Amino acid sequence: MTENHVTLAQVKRRSAPDRSAANLSEQELRQELEHLHATRHEMFLHASAQAMVAHSERQHALEDEYLRRHPDREIDPGRLSHPERG
């Protein structure tokens, strides 16, 4: 295996999957989200199927928690899909 391959153990070590997203502090939530978003491309290219599932599940849990905490976050109109644009 090359150093570019990402294993399930590395995914688990880099995040706190044993801690519910709801139990993370705001800082921990943002840091973990930033890390998962930053590593997504490498995961896609080099991770095992099991590691990809773990990464995806954790990312979705964190994103859902962020949206739950910030329902009124500012939305950039330029990032809306065409039918939603004003």
Solvent accessible surface area in square Angstrom, and as a share of the most:
residue,aa,sasa,rsa
1,M,177,0.79
2,T,83,0.48
3,E,172,0.77
4,N,79,0.41
5,H,73,0.32
6,V,13,0.08
7,T,42,0.24
8,L,35,0.17
9,A,58,0.45
10,Q,46,0.20
11,V,7,0.04
12,K,105,0.45
13,R,171,0.62
14,R,109,0.40
15,S,16,0.10
16,A,25,0.20
17,P,63,0.39
18,D,132,0.68
19,R,94,0.34
20,S,57,0.37
21,A,9,0.07
22,A,59,0.46
23,N,104,0.53
24,L,8,0.04
25,S,56,0.36
26,E,63,0.28
27,Q,121,0.54
28,E,61,0.27
29,L,0,0.00
30,R,109,0.40
31,Q,99,0.44
32,E,16,0.07
33,L,16,0.08
34,E,119,0.53
35,H,61,0.27
36,L,3,0.01
37,H,91,0.41
38,A,84,0.65
39,T,26,0.15
40,R,73,0.27
41,H,119,0.53
42,E,77,0.34
43,M,1,0.00
44,F,144,0.60
45,L,92,0.46
46,H,48,0.21
47,A,21,0.16
48,S,56,0.36
49,A,83,0.64
50,Q,119,0.53
51,A,0,0.00
52,M,37,0.16
53,V,83,0.48
54,A,25,0.19
55,H,3,0.01
56,S,23,0.15
57,E,110,0.49
58,R,20,0.07
59,Q,22,0.10
60,H,109,0.49
61,A,44,0.34
62,L,0,0.00
63,E,49,0.22
64,D,93,0.48
65,E,12,0.06
66,Y,47,0.18
67,L,78,0.39
68,R,156,0.57
69,R,61,0.22
70,H,49,0.22
71,P,99,0.63
72,D,136,0.70
73,R,105,0.38
74,E,167,0.75
75,I,82,0.42
76,D,75,0.39
77,P,97,0.61
78,G,52,0.50
79,R,203,0.74
80,L,49,0.25
81,S,66,0.42
82,H,148,0.66
83,P,120,0.76
84,E,110,0.49
85,R,130,0.47
86,G,127,1.22
